Amino acid sequence: VPFLAILGLSAGLMNGCLTKPSDQSPGKPALEDNDRSAGASSSTNWPSETGGTTEVHVAVASLNPLRLTFSQSLGLATDPDQHPIRLSGKISVYRGNTIPALVPPIFQTKAFSNVDSVEVSTSMLNVLASGSEDSLPFNVRIQTDTSDGWIFGLMEIMSAHKIIETPLSIETDTQVVLHAMETRYLGTVDTTGKLTPNSLDGKTTLCFYIPGSPFFGTVDADVFKIGPLPKATFPLRLLRVINLGATEGTQVEAYTVQSLQRLLSDSLYVFSPVRKIFSERISGSLSLRPN
């Protein structure tokens, strides 16, 4: 199928399309998305995050320890600077290489109240790690009652007890604006370009996901649904699962979606797979998580 229509979601369809996070004991998933390279996100064509002068900004003030600060402009022409602002909400750290269509997101959350900054403790990160790995990719999510924001692509070097940025975090930015969860996307999915033609005889399922997050949506009856999301620069991926039967196993492939081509408006796109992240043959059948 060369093109798949994407329809916007109504609020009532949200729970049927994108999974919500749930507490999950740590452990290393069998298949992971470890692409932290520059160009691994759809950075150039997501809708602009700038929507007003009084939006709340979240910035990484320091990496070691990891401390995030909150600020806001007064909206005055005579005073354009950002000023500290106190917020209440919760901060979550997500293991950054999980594929939410295959396994539940692995994350830790803590609440904060009436503060202008918040720190991520090493104990929160340690819970996400498996015992044998030395590097832990992770994403940070800030939520209030009305808004949401993500910082992608950070990494902890476990042996050095040190947090670093990766090309992905630099590309998607470590200063973000909090937005309401209300952005929806419309358009078509181009599966004819860089997507390797499928010569295998089996049942094929296509799915989009954002690694290290709760967000994914499968193609069902030629319709792909995604949203609502906060405005942000997301590392969007395309997952292709080809079930070949009990004896042949399952072929699993993931692709970056590097360019979102705008069509008639800012909310109408062609989603174009660009580069293969991995291609694995696993034994047995593989089912995506329900959404």
Rosetta silent file (secondary structure, phi, psi, omega in degrees, C-alpha in Angstrom):
SEQUENCE: VPFLAILGLSAGLMNGCLTKPSDQSPGKPALEDNDRSAGASSSTNWPSETGGTTEVHVAVASLNPLRLTFSQSLGLATDPDQHPIRLSGKISVYRGNTIPALVPPIFQTKAFSNVDSVEVSTSMLNVLASGSEDSLPFNVRIQTDTSDGWIFGLMEIMSAHKIIETPLSIETDTQVVLHAMETRYLGTVDTTGKLTPNSLDGKTTLCFYIPGSPFFGTVDADVFKIGPLPKATFPLRLLRVINLGATEGTQVEAYTVQSLQRLLSDSLYVFSPVRKIFSERISGSLSLRPN
SCORE:     score description
SCORE:     0.000 S_00000001
   1 L     0.000  110.641 -172.751    0.000    0.000    0.000 S_00000001
   2 L   -71.396  -32.925 -177.097    1.922    3.098   -1.151 S_00000001
   3 E  -134.859  140.719 -179.271   -0.021    5.691    0.785 S_00000001
   4 E  -126.229  128.316 -177.629   -1.946    5.512    4.035 S_00000001
   5 E   -73.426  143.604  173.481   -4.328    8.234    5.109 S_00000001
   6 E  -114.267  126.470  179.900   -3.849    9.872    8.480 S_00000001
   7 E  -110.371  146.394  176.143   -6.928   11.259   10.152 S_00000001
   8 L   -68.904  153.444 -179.867   -7.033   13.696   13.046 S_00000001
   9 L   -96.270  141.268  164.623   -8.253   12.390   16.370 S_00000001
  10 L   -85.294  164.552 -178.931  -11.167   13.629   18.311 S_00000001
  11 H   -60.945  -33.447 -178.755  -10.754   13.740   22.057 S_00000001
  12 H   -69.401  -22.116 -179.658  -12.985   10.707   22.378 S_00000001
  13 H   -89.067   -8.575 -172.453  -10.673    8.603   20.177 S_00000001
  14 H   -55.974  -47.864 -175.329   -7.504    9.450   22.092 S_00000001
  15 H   -68.254  -16.426  178.910   -7.604    6.504   24.485 S_00000001
  16 H   -89.401   -6.680 -173.042   -8.067    4.133   21.584 S_00000001
  17 H  -116.729  -44.275 -177.560   -4.992    5.266   19.683 S_00000001
  18 L  -114.098  131.545 -177.833   -2.146    6.227   21.978 S_00000001
  19 L   -74.456  151.786  173.522   -1.275    4.203   25.032 S_00000001
  20 L   -96.090  148.558 -179.305   -1.019    5.767   28.432 S_00000001
  21 L   -69.452  152.037  174.212    2.072    5.071   30.563 S_00000001
  22 L  -140.893  149.126 -179.250    1.954    2.584   33.403 S_00000001
  23 L   -60.299  135.230 -174.098    4.504    1.770   36.069 S_00000001
  24 L  -139.784  131.211  177.756    6.769   -0.981   34.797 S_00000001
  25 L   -64.948  145.229 -176.383    9.552   -2.850   36.521 S_00000001
  26 L   -68.274  154.408  177.531   12.939   -2.229   34.883 S_00000001
  27 L   170.825  152.389 -174.901   14.439   -4.681   32.482 S_00000001
  28 L   -86.488  116.885  179.433   16.134   -4.624   29.131 S_00000001
  29 L   -64.820  156.461 -178.275   13.680   -5.131   26.245 S_00000001
  30 L   -67.944  -38.628  178.393   14.583   -7.618   23.532 S_00000001
  31 L  -116.769  131.705 -176.823   14.337   -4.979   20.772 S_00000001
  32 L  -132.159  155.417  174.913   15.526   -1.418   21.357 S_00000001
  33 L  -106.689  100.235 -174.314   15.798    1.817   19.422 S_00000001
  34 L  -105.183   20.656 -179.608   19.327    3.066   20.135 S_00000001
  35 L   -80.954  109.814  177.495   19.585    5.734   17.452 S_00000001
  36 L  -118.016   21.120 -175.770   20.784    8.967   19.136 S_00000001
  37 L   -79.691  158.523  171.054   22.378   10.465   16.040 S_00000001
  38 L   -64.891  145.629 -176.009   21.701   13.898   14.629 S_00000001
  39 L    85.867    4.559  179.395   19.093   13.688   11.921 S_00000001
  40 L   -89.389    1.371  179.434   17.178   11.039   13.857 S_00000001
  41 L  -118.220  168.108  177.680   14.297   13.424   14.520 S_00000001
  42 L   -95.391   53.474 -163.299   11.728   15.166   12.402 S_00000001
  43 L   -72.745  -27.982 -167.600   13.056   18.483   13.577 S_00000001
  44 L   -82.248  -19.814 -170.684   12.666   20.769   10.587 S_00000001
  45 L  -127.450    8.615  170.739    8.957   20.560    9.926 S_00000001
  46 L   -66.183  155.021  178.800    7.066   20.048   13.148 S_00000001
  47 L   -57.227  150.017 -179.205    4.751   22.995   13.886 S_00000001
  48 L   -58.829  138.644  177.500    6.450   25.983   15.492 S_00000001
  49 L   -83.266   -8.018 -178.249    6.683   25.804   19.258 S_00000001
  50 L   -87.683  115.689 -178.592    6.395   29.586   19.529 S_00000001
  51 L  -133.121    1.621 -179.236    2.833   30.572   20.221 S_00000001
  52 L   175.251  165.276 -175.708    3.001   33.489   22.626 S_00000001
  53 L   -88.406  -10.853 -175.392    5.249   35.645   24.742 S_00000001
  54 L  -112.498   19.939  178.372    4.098   34.345   28.121 S_00000001
  55 L   -71.693  154.062 -179.507    4.604   30.606   27.642 S_00000001
  56 E   -84.360  127.783  178.110    6.494   28.662   30.292 S_00000001
  57 E  -102.164  140.030  173.714   10.026   27.622   29.290 S_00000001
  58 E  -117.450  126.715 -177.075   11.844   24.601   30.736 S_00000001
  59 E  -131.249  146.294  173.080   15.621   24.600   30.381 S_00000001
  60 E   -79.126  107.822 -179.680   18.447   22.282   31.425 S_00000001
  61 E   -80.917  -32.980  176.762   20.420   24.524   33.788 S_00000001
  62 E  -153.985  152.911  179.102   23.017   21.856   34.599 S_00000001
  63 E   -94.755  -31.557 -175.439   23.657   18.235   33.660 S_00000001
  64 L  -135.087   93.553    2.667   25.482   17.046   36.783 S_00000001
  65 L   -75.770  160.139  179.642   23.294   17.111   38.741 S_00000001
  66 E   -75.736  111.829 -177.736   20.503   17.283   36.195 S_00000001
  67 E  -127.824  129.288  178.923   18.553   20.411   37.112 S_00000001
  68 E  -109.610  137.876  178.906   15.703   21.952   35.127 S_00000001
  69 E  -114.123  153.779 -179.874   14.554   25.537   35.606 S_00000001
  70 E  -115.515  135.131 -179.553   11.189   27.152   34.847 S_00000001
  71 E  -147.937  164.553 -177.805   10.850   30.665   33.443 S_00000001
  72 E  -155.797  142.758  174.301    8.380   32.947   31.747 S_00000001
  73 E   -79.585  148.680  175.958    8.409   36.293   29.991 S_00000001
  74 L   -77.456   -8.474  179.754    6.301   39.116   31.444 S_00000001
  75 L    74.696   21.851 -178.253    5.114   39.877   27.929 S_00000001
  76 E  -106.733  135.724  178.060    6.348   43.453   28.093 S_00000001
  77 L   -63.368  -28.766 -179.868    8.183   45.153   25.251 S_00000001
  78 L   -82.085   -9.790 -178.374   10.284   46.959   27.832 S_00000001
  79 E  -145.973   78.571 -176.454   11.243   43.680   29.553 S_00000001
  80 L   -80.939   -3.859 -174.499   11.591   40.785   27.063 S_00000001
  81 L   -70.513  159.428  173.231   13.745   38.642   29.367 S_00000001
  82 E   -83.885  139.525  179.768   12.704   35.349   30.928 S_00000001
  83 E  -123.177  145.148  178.367   12.026   35.422   34.682 S_00000001
  84 E   -56.224  142.888  177.356   11.852   32.496   37.114 S_00000001
  85 L  -135.862  144.410  179.833    8.354   31.148   37.703 S_00000001
  86 L   -92.778  134.491 -179.343    7.107   28.661   40.289 S_00000001
  87 E  -127.868  160.429  168.889    5.250   25.589   39.085 S_00000001
  88 E  -126.634  141.774 -179.553    3.566   22.520   40.515 S_00000001
  89 E   170.232 -141.401  178.076    3.342   19.249   38.643 S_00000001
  90 E  -146.714  150.520  176.351    5.424   16.123   38.080 S_00000001
  91 E  -118.055  136.381  179.622    8.667   15.167   36.392 S_00000001
  92 E  -128.136  144.734  171.543    9.221   11.764   34.801 S_00000001
  93 E  -115.155  129.592 -177.958   12.304   10.075   33.370 S_00000001
  94 E  -112.670  135.244  170.720   11.731    7.459   30.656 S_00000001
  95 E   -57.856  124.828 -163.946   14.183    4.841   29.515 S_00000001
  96 L   -81.392  -11.859 -175.931   15.001    6.332   26.124 S_00000001
  97 L  -110.259   10.003  176.808   15.358    3.280   23.878 S_00000001
  98 L   -74.266  147.913  177.311   12.140    1.392   24.592 S_00000001
  99 L  -105.404  104.053 -169.709    9.726    0.870   21.714 S_00000001
 100 L   -65.345  -18.870  176.030    6.286    1.512   23.227 S_00000001
 101 L   -71.165  -19.613 -177.176    4.487   -0.478   20.544 S_00000001
 102 L  -105.473  -38.507 -178.858    6.324   -3.591   21.792 S_00000001
 103 L  -135.842  152.098  176.139    6.796   -3.054   25.539 S_00000001
 104 L   -62.207  146.787  177.271    5.245   -0.706   28.112 S_00000001
 105 L   -60.434  144.118  179.284    7.330    2.421   28.735 S_00000001
 106 L  -106.205  118.129 -172.418    9.790    2.127   31.619 S_00000001
 107 E  -155.142  163.736  174.602    9.766    5.271   33.717 S_00000001
 108 E  -131.262  144.033 -175.402    9.923    6.880   37.155 S_00000001
 109 E  -132.707  143.487  169.604    7.913    9.889   38.311 S_00000001
 110 E  -139.825  149.679 -179.507    8.051   12.330   41.201 S_00000001
 111 E   -88.596  154.237  170.765    5.844   15.299   42.061 S_00000001
 112 E  -136.840  154.306 -174.188    7.019   18.849   42.695 S_00000001
 113 E  -140.591  123.664  172.324    5.133   21.764   44.211 S_00000001
 114 E    52.162   53.355  179.965    5.587   25.551   43.954 S_00000001
 115 E  -128.414  157.082  176.412    9.236   25.479   42.819 S_00000001
 116 L  -103.419    3.290  173.875   11.198   27.295   40.100 S_00000001
 117 E  -158.370  161.169  179.701   13.536   24.352   39.458 S_00000001
 118 E  -148.435  143.859  179.477   13.621   20.600   39.917 S_00000001
 119 E  -108.539  149.047  172.270   16.401   17.994   39.971 S_00000001
 120 E  -100.390  117.831 -177.659   16.484   14.450   38.621 S_00000001
 121 L   -79.653  153.969  176.603   18.184   12.220   41.156 S_00000001
 122 H   -64.287  -27.990  179.421   20.547    9.420   40.194 S_00000001
 123 H   -66.405  -33.760  175.759   18.303    7.037   42.115 S_00000001
 124 H   -64.499  -41.878 -178.723   15.465    7.772   39.664 S_00000001
 125 H   -71.092  -37.894 -176.618   17.740    6.968   36.739 S_00000001
 126 H   -61.190  -31.306  179.746   19.263    3.872   38.322 S_00000001
 127 H   -65.341  -26.997 -177.962   15.849    2.221   38.491 S_00000001
 128 H   -79.004  -18.698 -170.823   15.611    2.430   34.692 S_00000001
 129 L   -86.339  150.175  168.068   18.921    0.663   34.052 S_00000001
 130 L   -87.833  162.759 -171.118   19.622   -3.023   33.617 S_00000001
 131 L   -67.878  -23.159 -170.503   22.487   -4.446   35.633 S_00000001
 132 L  -101.151   -8.969 -173.128   24.973   -4.975   32.803 S_00000001
 133 L   -91.221  149.974  179.544   24.830   -1.746   30.779 S_00000001
 134 L  -103.116  -18.914  178.556   27.175    1.199   31.181 S_00000001
 135 E  -122.703  134.425 -177.682   25.172    3.800   29.257 S_00000001
 136 E  -121.518  106.077  173.995   21.533    4.643   29.921 S_00000001
 137 E   -75.852  141.659  179.531   19.640    6.734   27.352 S_00000001
 138 E  -152.584  157.318  175.821   16.705    8.606   28.831 S_00000001
 139 E  -118.967  155.081 -179.001   14.099   11.270   28.129 S_00000001
 140 E  -119.500  135.008  178.070   12.601   13.789   30.552 S_00000001
 141 E  -123.253  131.943  174.863    8.939   14.779   30.708 S_00000001
 142 E  -113.188  128.857  179.615    7.510   17.748   32.612 S_00000001
 143 E  -130.065  137.289  167.876    3.759   17.836   33.228 S_00000001
 144 L  -118.041 -174.295  179.784    1.456   20.340   34.886 S_00000001
 145 L   -64.280  -24.149 -172.451   -2.334   20.273   35.101 S_00000001
 146 L  -123.538   -6.353 -172.557   -2.598   22.025   31.740 S_00000001
 147 L  -147.086  170.312 -170.688    0.647   21.492   29.830 S_00000001
 148 E  -152.965  146.041  176.546    3.358   19.029   28.863 S_00000001
 149 E  -154.935  149.960 -175.258    6.950   19.141   27.570 S_00000001
 150 E  -127.940  141.594  167.969    9.697   16.674   26.592 S_00000001
 151 E  -119.425  119.776 -174.265   13.506   16.719   26.500 S_00000001
 152 E  -105.683  152.447  164.148   14.856   13.846   24.381 S_00000001
 153 E    85.356   19.657  173.198   18.211   12.151   23.984 S_00000001
 154 E   -81.193  163.182 -178.195   20.061   12.561   27.289 S_00000001
 155 E  -148.840  138.490  173.052   22.354    9.763   28.499 S_00000001
 156 E  -104.639  127.967  170.988   23.914    8.686   31.762 S_00000001
 157 E   -88.104  106.827 -167.999   27.359    7.038   31.722 S_00000001
 158 L   -63.526  -43.906 -175.641   26.841    4.697   34.640 S_00000001
 159 L   -67.211  -29.053 -179.199   30.487    3.962   35.516 S_00000001
 160 L   -95.947   -5.268 -175.874   31.368    7.668   35.563 S_00000001
 161 L    51.962   48.657 -173.263   28.110    8.758   37.238 S_00000001
 162 E  -134.434  135.624  176.652   27.880   11.429   34.556 S_00000001
 163 E   -99.672  134.340 -179.553   25.017   12.718   32.402 S_00000001
 164 E  -129.406  161.435  169.481   25.836   13.858   28.869 S_00000001
 165 E   -88.030  156.005  174.316   24.016   15.240   25.868 S_00000001
 166 L  -117.496  167.778  175.520   23.832   13.277   22.618 S_00000001
 167 H   -54.324  -31.663  178.841   23.476   14.601   19.059 S_00000001
 168 H   -67.400  -43.892 -179.134   19.757   13.869   19.361 S_00000001
 169 H   -66.590  -35.711  178.101   19.314   16.009   22.492 S_00000001
 170 H   -66.507  -40.427 -178.212   21.251   18.868   20.898 S_00000001
 171 H   -68.749  -42.978 -176.588   19.117   18.646   17.771 S_00000001
 172 H   -86.080  -10.200  171.757   15.758   18.477   19.553 S_00000001
 173 L    87.719  137.480  176.272   16.866   21.120   22.117 S_00000001
 174 L  -101.486   14.516  166.916   17.306   21.045   25.879 S_00000001
 175 E  -126.530  120.090 -174.574   15.130   24.126   26.280 S_00000001
 176 E  -127.866  162.458  176.277   11.479   23.496   25.567 S_00000001
 177 E  -107.358  135.167  177.362    8.172   25.288   25.894 S_00000001
 178 L   -76.017  134.166 -179.966    5.293   23.663   27.779 S_00000001
 179 E  -133.252  157.183  173.084    2.198   23.172   25.628 S_00000001
 180 L   -69.007  153.205  177.706   -1.246   21.693   26.060 S_00000001
 181 L   -80.804   76.987 -173.921   -1.794   18.163   24.738 S_00000001
 182 L  -142.020    8.320 -179.878   -3.873   19.340   21.802 S_00000001
 183 E   -88.675  128.398  179.038   -1.817   19.092   18.598 S_00000001
 184 L  -123.595  151.288 -174.083   -3.146   16.633   16.007 S_00000001
 185 L  -119.963  138.722  179.046   -1.624   15.657   12.666 S_00000001
 186 E  -122.271  154.360  175.143   -3.276   15.029    9.296 S_00000001
 187 E   148.409 -156.145  179.228   -1.830   13.745    6.044 S_00000001
 188 E  -129.147  158.146  178.834   -0.500   10.709    4.192 S_00000001
 189 E  -110.473  119.782  178.631    2.344    8.276    4.813 S_00000001
 190 E   -86.141  108.572  178.679    4.782    7.692    1.953 S_00000001
 191 L  -107.784   21.726 -176.974    5.876    4.053    2.130 S_00000001
 192 L  -108.909  -12.167 -173.747    7.410    3.956   -1.353 S_00000001
 193 L   -84.298 -101.187 -176.639   10.678    5.891   -0.935 S_00000001
 194 L   -77.028  -10.733  178.373   13.405    4.751    1.432 S_00000001
 195 L   -69.277  117.083 -177.937   11.220    1.996    2.868 S_00000001
 196 L   -59.559  130.376  179.313   12.747   -1.225    1.526 S_00000001
 197 L   -56.247  140.158 -178.639   10.180   -3.121   -0.585 S_00000001
 198 L   -86.896  109.808  178.343    8.717   -6.059    1.280 S_00000001
 199 L  -101.152    3.803 -177.753    9.548   -9.283   -0.588 S_00000001
 200 L   -89.872  145.700 -178.176    8.580  -11.509    2.336 S_00000001
 201 L   -95.342   96.520  180.000    5.357  -13.499    2.342 S_00000001
 202 L  -170.201  173.856  179.524    3.655  -12.680    5.604 S_00000001
 203 E   -78.835  124.045 -176.209    1.198  -10.437    7.399 S_00000001
 204 E  -105.876  133.960  174.725    2.594   -6.881    7.607 S_00000001
 205 E  -123.103  132.284  175.446    1.758   -4.340   10.298 S_00000001
 206 E  -108.203  143.590 -176.590    2.923   -0.717   10.213 S_00000001
 207 E  -151.234  137.994  171.470    3.181    1.400   13.327 S_00000001
 208 E  -100.442  145.529  178.613    4.536    4.830   14.228 S_00000001
 209 E  -151.542  161.722  173.342    6.151    5.401   17.611 S_00000001
 210 L  -116.513  112.604 -173.989    8.258    7.855   19.604 S_00000001
 211 L   -62.283  144.578  178.551   11.019    5.928   21.444 S_00000001
 212 L    66.709   34.872  179.102   11.201    6.309   25.193 S_00000001
 213 L  -148.024  174.006  174.583    7.652    7.655   25.450 S_00000001
 214 L   -87.435    3.281 -166.503    4.113    6.270   25.787 S_00000001
 215 L   -94.909  122.919  170.198    3.180    7.405   22.270 S_00000001
 216 E  -158.732  158.693  177.321    2.494    5.031   19.373 S_00000001
 217 E  -151.719  132.447 -178.944   -0.229    4.393   16.853 S_00000001
 218 E   -94.935  157.373  173.944   -0.808    1.494   14.485 S_00000001
 219 E   -82.980  125.205 -178.276   -2.228    1.539   10.972 S_00000001
 220 E  -131.638  118.726 -179.632   -5.674   -0.008   11.012 S_00000001
 221 L    54.565   45.930  177.560   -7.723   -0.434    7.823 S_00000001
 222 L    64.982   19.965  179.468   -5.435    1.986    5.959 S_00000001
 223 E  -124.482  125.716  176.375   -5.987    4.708    8.567 S_00000001
 224 E  -111.599  131.950 -176.479   -3.239    6.023   10.839 S_00000001
 225 E  -122.679  128.268  176.451   -4.201    8.144   13.813 S_00000001
 226 L  -142.229  135.727  179.396   -1.803   10.203   15.941 S_00000001
 227 L   121.110  165.482    0.318   -2.493   12.841   18.554 S_00000001
 228 L   -79.557  150.349  175.799   -3.110   14.747   20.592 S_00000001
 229 E  -130.914  159.840  169.047    0.492   15.581   21.461 S_00000001
 230 L   -74.877  151.928  173.126    2.150   18.689   22.850 S_00000001
 231 L   -61.970  129.429 -178.373    3.978   20.802   20.296 S_00000001
 232 L  -171.294  173.268  171.865    7.585   19.566   20.331 S_00000001
 233 L  -100.276  106.383 -173.892   10.369   18.147   18.181 S_00000001
 234 L  -103.115  142.067  170.151    9.828   14.403   18.338 S_00000001
 235 L   -80.988   82.736 -175.688   12.093   11.579   17.095 S_00000001
 236 L   -76.353  141.178 -179.219    9.325    9.922   15.108 S_00000001
 237 E  -129.727  155.364  170.783    9.851    6.337   13.901 S_00000001
 238 E  -114.243  128.179  177.817    8.133    3.872   11.607 S_00000001
 239 E  -110.648  131.059  174.674    8.012    0.223   12.703 S_00000001
 240 E  -118.887  124.706 -179.566    7.290   -2.583   10.244 S_00000001
 241 E  -119.051  122.456 -179.402    6.450   -6.045   11.598 S_00000001
 242 E  -118.478  105.433  177.840    6.134   -8.970    9.174 S_00000001
 243 E   -83.160  118.017 -172.332    4.821  -12.174   10.748 S_00000001
 244 L  -101.430   -0.284 -179.066    6.062  -15.060    8.576 S_00000001
 245 L   110.517  169.038 -173.000    4.529  -17.966   10.458 S_00000001
 246 L   -61.331  -35.708 -176.623    5.518  -20.292   13.262 S_00000001
 247 L   -85.959  -31.879 -175.590    8.566  -21.775   11.525 S_00000001
 248 L   -90.093  -20.368  178.985    9.947  -18.635    9.846 S_00000001
 249 L    86.249 -152.153 -174.992    9.494  -16.230   12.746 S_00000001
 250 E  -135.230  132.515  173.752    8.978  -12.462   12.479 S_00000001
 251 E   -94.284  126.352 -178.418   10.898   -9.748   10.639 S_00000001
 252 E  -123.843  127.619 -178.392   11.011   -6.455   12.587 S_00000001
 253 E  -133.618  144.515  176.219   12.343   -3.208   11.081 S_00000001
 254 E  -128.928  142.431 -177.890   12.487    0.389   12.321 S_00000001
 255 E  -130.375  145.232  168.556   13.072    3.548   10.290 S_00000001
 256 E   -74.705  152.127  173.058   13.694    7.179   11.108 S_00000001
 257 L  -119.060   89.886 -167.154   11.189    9.671    9.764 S_00000001
 258 L   -84.144  -23.650 -174.299   13.504   12.576    9.161 S_00000001
 259 E  -134.047  125.056  172.455   11.351   14.888    7.066 S_00000001
 260 E  -104.621  107.895 -178.344    7.736   15.864    7.407 S_00000001
 261 E   -83.776  122.588  178.845    6.725   17.534    4.147 S_00000001
 262 E   -77.698  141.723  178.639    3.976   20.055    4.604 S_00000001
 263 L  -105.669 -103.976 -173.048    1.174   19.993    2.084 S_00000001
 264 L   -80.997  -23.958 -176.595   -1.780   22.378    2.214 S_00000001
 265 L  -154.656  177.681 -179.842   -1.322   23.621    5.758 S_00000001
 266 L   -66.072  -16.716 -176.400    0.813   23.284    8.884 S_00000001
 267 L  -107.172    9.460 -179.897   -1.298   20.308    9.993 S_00000001
 268 E  -121.966  122.806 -169.258   -1.227   18.280    6.755 S_00000001
 269 E  -133.343  161.571  158.211    1.875   16.187    6.058 S_00000001
 270 E  -110.432  120.134  179.127    3.527   13.441    4.077 S_00000001
 271 E   -89.198  118.669 -172.742    5.473   11.253    6.529 S_00000001
 272 E  -116.929  111.992  172.966    8.563    9.918    4.734 S_00000001
 273 L   -61.316  141.893 -172.582   10.730    7.070    6.131 S_00000001
 274 L  -121.179  -52.112 -170.879   14.400    7.905    5.597 S_00000001
 275 E  -139.240  136.542 -179.896   16.929    5.561    7.194 S_00000001
 276 E   -76.636  127.867  177.573   16.746    2.023    8.588 S_00000001
 277 E   -85.632  -47.536  176.377   17.637    1.851   12.298 S_00000001
 278 E  -155.038  160.623  173.441   17.580   -1.919   12.612 S_00000001
 279 E  -142.380  115.922 -173.678   16.312   -5.055   10.912 S_00000001
 280 E  -130.089  140.866  170.893   15.933   -8.181   13.040 S_00000001
 281 E  -105.441  120.737  179.807   14.526  -11.664   12.506 S_00000001
 282 E  -116.157  156.172  179.755   13.139  -13.107   15.732 S_00000001
 283 L   -78.175  150.782  177.938   11.698  -16.526   16.415 S_00000001
 284 L    76.039 -174.718  179.394    7.974  -16.998   16.830 S_00000001
 285 L   -93.510  161.971 -178.880    5.249  -14.453   16.244 S_00000001
 286 L  -136.794  126.833  178.070    5.182  -10.888   17.529 S_00000001
 287 L  -112.924  140.492  173.960    2.100   -8.868   18.395 S_00000001
 288 L   -75.219  155.781  176.136    2.014   -5.133   19.004 S_00000001
 289 L   -65.537  146.712  177.528    0.574   -3.829   22.230 S_00000001
 290 L   -65.392  148.351  177.561   -3.109   -2.887   22.039 S_00000001
 291 L  -138.397    0.000    0.000   -3.841    0.781   21.561 S_00000001
